[in-house]
Amino acid sequence: MSNLYSNSIFWIDTDKIKPNPYQPRRDFDEARLQDLSDSIKQYGVLQPLIVSRVEVEKDGGGLMTEYELIAGERRLRAAKLAMVPQVPVVIREGDTAIMKLELAIIENLQREDLNVVDRARAFFRLVTEFKFTHNEVAKKMGRSREYVSNSLRILTLPEEILTGVSEGKVTEGHTRPILMLADHPEEQLVLFKEIVYKKITVREAERLARKIAYDRVRKKEFMPDPEIVELEEEFQEKLGTRVHIDRKELGGQIKIDFFSTEDLRTILDSIQKGATEKKSDELLEKHIENLEPVAPADDRTKEEIKKEDDTDLYNISNFSL
């Protein structure tokens, strides 16, 4: 069982404290960090950091004492930003890697500083590196097993969406309807863009996700023309957005989704680029077809040509007689 080192607070050189390798947080709000740094400049670090003592071998031999951060990452970063030479710490002894990870996660959860993606990644480390079950993670965190399992599901989303969630472009609630389209990553990205650009609510996103899923099922039931389906997929891959081909008895319609003027320009550029390449190929082929055969070079002299022509005329005359 880990314990506090004499329950005392020590003042340690800031540059001797190394980051926690088990820190679950990856993103730190720069504005809030600067605010904390300004506060530290004025009032100092009011709450001690929690560290563990580490003995490190020097290059020339002998041992050197360093400190590894367990909790207080924001305070340490802000203190370094404020150029504070020393910070107050509580030293813990006997902590294993798993204990350090638990403490870092719990501290962030208690402060509600951990975003949903970082929290899911922290849970994932507990499951993969330390072989915890979802139920064991739940007990450690004081949460339900369903909460842990749903958090981990978020990590199945495409990286672009995970970045958007981390940056606050969409809420944790918005991830639920996006996850409803788990079998269709391209549809997930389109729905994500709709949420970001159209500022739609979670309920609206759920309605859209159900409609997309329902349309998918209907397409399978009615056995659409495989060629049309293939063309839709090619359009979507080429243009990077959802494309629906509505075929009728005579002709039909092509519906292309977009989310901003920039999207429209990108789609137009893709179409123009494809048309330019095709036209260039057609012109090249037409040019090759229209090329007239070039007669081989004639190296004979004028006298030799005249002599051969006279011979041909003599032969023709004799044949006519």
DACORJO-V501556 format. One record per backbone hydrogen bond with DSSP energy under -0.5 kcal/mol. NH is the residue of the N-H (numbers start at 1). CO is the residue of the C=O. E is the energy in kcal/mol with one decimal. If there is no record, write none. Layout:
nh->NH co->CO e->E
nh->NH co->CO e->E
This chain:
nh->3 co->93 e->-1.4
nh->5 co->91 e->-3.9
nh->6 co->4 e->-1.2
nh->8 co->5 e->-1.8
nh->10 co->89 e->-2.8
nh->12 co->10 e->-0.6
nh->12 co->87 e->-2.3
nh->14 co->85 e->-2.8
nh->16 co->13 e->-1.7
nh->17 co->14 e->-1.4
nh->18 co->16 e->-0.7
nh->18 co->67 e->-3.5
nh->21 co->19 e->-0.6
nh->23 co->20 e->-1.8
nh->33 co->29 e->-2.3
nh->34 co->30 e->-2.3
nh->35 co->31 e->-2.1
nh->36 co->32 e->-2.2
nh->37 co->33 e->-2.3
nh->38 co->34 e->-2.5
nh->39 co->35 e->-1.9
nh->40 co->36 e->-2.5
nh->41 co->37 e->-2.1
nh->42 co->38 e->-1.3
nh->43 co->39 e->-3.3
nh->44 co->39 e->-0.5
nh->44 co->40 e->-1.9
nh->46 co->44 e->-0.8
nh->49 co->88 e->-2.5
nh->50 co->71 e->-2.4
nh->51 co->49 e->-0.5
nh->51 co->90 e->-2.5
nh->52 co->68 e->-2.1
nh->53 co->92 e->-0.7
nh->54 co->66 e->-3.1
nh->56 co->54 e->-0.6
nh->56 co->64 e->-3.7
nh->58 co->62 e->-2.7
nh->61 co->58 e->-1.0
nh->64 co->56 e->-3.2
nh->66 co->54 e->-3.3
nh->67 co->16 e->-2.2
nh->68 co->52 e->-2.8
nh->69 co->18 e->-2.8
nh->69 co->67 e->-0.5
nh->70 co->50 e->-3.2
nh->71 co->50 e->-1.8
nh->76 co->72 e->-2.3
nh->77 co->73 e->-2.6
nh->78 co->74 e->-2.7
nh->79 co->75 e->-2.2
nh->80 co->76 e->-2.3
nh->81 co->77 e->-2.2
nh->82 co->78 e->-2.1
nh->83 co->80 e->-0.8
nh->84 co->79 e->-2.7
nh->87 co->12 e->-2.2
nh->89 co->10 e->-3.0
nh->90 co->49 e->-2.8
nh->91 co->8 e->-0.5
nh->92 co->51 e->-3.2
nh->92 co->90 e->-0.5
nh->93 co->3 e->-2.1
nh->100 co->96 e->-2.1
nh->101 co->97 e->-2.2
nh->102 co->98 e->-2.5
nh->103 co->99 e->-2.6
nh->104 co->100 e->-2.3
nh->105 co->101 e->-2.5
nh->106 co->102 e->-3.0
nh->107 co->103 e->-2.6
nh->108 co->104 e->-1.8
nh->109 co->105 e->-2.7
nh->110 co->106 e->-2.8
nh->111 co->107 e->-1.6
nh->112 co->108 e->-0.6
nh->112 co->109 e->-0.6
nh->113 co->108 e->-2.3
nh->114 co->108 e->-0.8
nh->115 co->113 e->-0.6
nh->119 co->115 e->-2.6
nh->120 co->116 e->-2.1
nh->121 co->117 e->-2.4
nh->122 co->118 e->-2.2
nh->123 co->119 e->-2.5
nh->124 co->120 e->-2.4
nh->125 co->121 e->-1.9
nh->126 co->122 e->-1.9
nh->127 co->123 e->-2.0
nh->128 co->124 e->-3.0
nh->129 co->125 e->-2.0
nh->130 co->125 e->-1.2
nh->132 co->126 e->-2.1
nh->137 co->133 e->-2.3
nh->138 co->134 e->-2.2
nh->139 co->135 e->-2.0
nh->140 co->136 e->-2.1
nh->141 co->137 e->-2.2
nh->142 co->138 e->-1.0
nh->143 co->138 e->-2.7
nh->148 co->144 e->-1.6
nh->149 co->145 e->-2.6
nh->150 co->146 e->-2.8
nh->151 co->147 e->-1.9
nh->152 co->148 e->-2.2
nh->153 co->149 e->-1.6
nh->154 co->150 e->-0.8
nh->154 co->151 e->-0.8
nh->155 co->152 e->-1.3
nh->156 co->153 e->-2.0
nh->157 co->154 e->-1.9
nh->161 co->158 e->-0.7
nh->162 co->158 e->-2.0
nh->163 co->159 e->-2.5
nh->164 co->160 e->-1.7
nh->165 co->161 e->-2.4
nh->166 co->162 e->-2.5
nh->167 co->163 e->-2.2
nh->168 co->165 e->-1.2
nh->169 co->164 e->-2.6
nh->170 co->164 e->-0.8
nh->175 co->171 e->-0.7
nh->175 co->172 e->-1.0
nh->176 co->172 e->-0.5
nh->176 co->173 e->-1.0
nh->177 co->173 e->-0.6
nh->178 co->174 e->-1.3
nh->179 co->175 e->-2.3
nh->180 co->176 e->-0.9
nh->181 co->178 e->-1.4
nh->182 co->179 e->-1.3
nh->184 co->181 e->-2.3
nh->187 co->184 e->-0.8
nh->188 co->184 e->-1.8
nh->189 co->185 e->-2.1
nh->190 co->186 e->-1.6
nh->191 co->187 e->-2.5
nh->192 co->188 e->-2.5
nh->193 co->189 e->-2.1
nh->194 co->190 e->-2.0
nh->195 co->191 e->-2.4
nh->196 co->192 e->-2.2
nh->197 co->193 e->-3.1
nh->198 co->194 e->-2.1
nh->199 co->195 e->-0.7
nh->200 co->194 e->-0.5
nh->205 co->201 e->-2.2
nh->206 co->202 e->-2.3
nh->207 co->203 e->-2.1
nh->208 co->204 e->-2.3
nh->209 co->205 e->-2.5
nh->210 co->206 e->-2.3
nh->211 co->207 e->-2.1
nh->212 co->208 e->-2.6
nh->213 co->209 e->-2.5
nh->214 co->210 e->-2.8
nh->215 co->211 e->-2.8
nh->216 co->212 e->-1.9
nh->217 co->213 e->-2.0
nh->218 co->214 e->-2.6
nh->219 co->215 e->-2.2
nh->220 co->216 e->-1.7
nh->221 co->217 e->-2.4
nh->222 co->218 e->-2.6
nh->223 co->220 e->-0.7
nh->224 co->219 e->-1.2
nh->229 co->225 e->-2.2
nh->230 co->226 e->-2.4
nh->231 co->227 e->-2.3
nh->232 co->228 e->-2.6
nh->233 co->229 e->-2.2
nh->234 co->230 e->-2.2
nh->235 co->231 e->-2.8
nh->236 co->232 e->-2.6
nh->237 co->233 e->-2.4
nh->238 co->234 e->-2.4
nh->239 co->235 e->-3.0
nh->240 co->236 e->-2.1
nh->244 co->255 e->-2.6
nh->246 co->244 e->-0.7
nh->246 co->253 e->-3.0
nh->247 co->245 e->-0.9
nh->248 co->251 e->-2.6
nh->251 co->249 e->-0.6
nh->253 co->246 e->-2.2
nh->255 co->244 e->-3.1
nh->255 co->253 e->-0.5
nh->256 co->254 e->-0.5
nh->257 co->242 e->-2.5
nh->257 co->255 e->-0.5
nh->264 co->260 e->-1.9
nh->265 co->261 e->-2.3
nh->266 co->262 e->-2.3
nh->267 co->263 e->-2.6
nh->268 co->264 e->-2.6
nh->269 co->265 e->-2.7
nh->270 co->266 e->-2.2
nh->271 co->267 e->-2.1
nh->272 co->268 e->-3.0
nh->273 co->269 e->-2.7
nh->274 co->270 e->-2.1
nh->275 co->271 e->-2.5
nh->276 co->272 e->-2.7
nh->277 co->273 e->-2.3
nh->278 co->274 e->-2.1
nh->279 co->275 e->-2.6
nh->280 co->276 e->-2.5
nh->281 co->277 e->-2.0
nh->282 co->278 e->-2.4
nh->283 co->279 e->-2.6
nh->284 co->280 e->-2.0
nh->285 co->281 e->-2.3
nh->286 co->282 e->-2.5
nh->287 co->283 e->-2.4
nh->288 co->284 e->-2.0
nh->289 co->285 e->-2.1
nh->290 co->286 e->-1.9
nh->291 co->287 e->-0.6
nh->291 co->288 e->-0.7
nh->295 co->293 e->-0.5
nh->299 co->297 e->-0.6
nh->305 co->301 e->-2.0
nh->306 co->302 e->-2.5
nh->307 co->303 e->-2.3
nh->308 co->304 e->-2.1
nh->309 co->305 e->-2.2
nh->310 co->306 e->-2.4
nh->311 co->307 e->-1.8
nh->312 co->308 e->-2.0
nh->313 co->309 e->-2.2
nh->314 co->310 e->-2.1
nh->315 co->311 e->-2.1
nh->316 co->312 e->-2.2
nh->317 co->313 e->-2.3
nh->318 co->314 e->-2.2
nh->319 co->315 e->-2.0
nh->320 co->316 e->-1.9
nh->321 co->317 e->-1.8
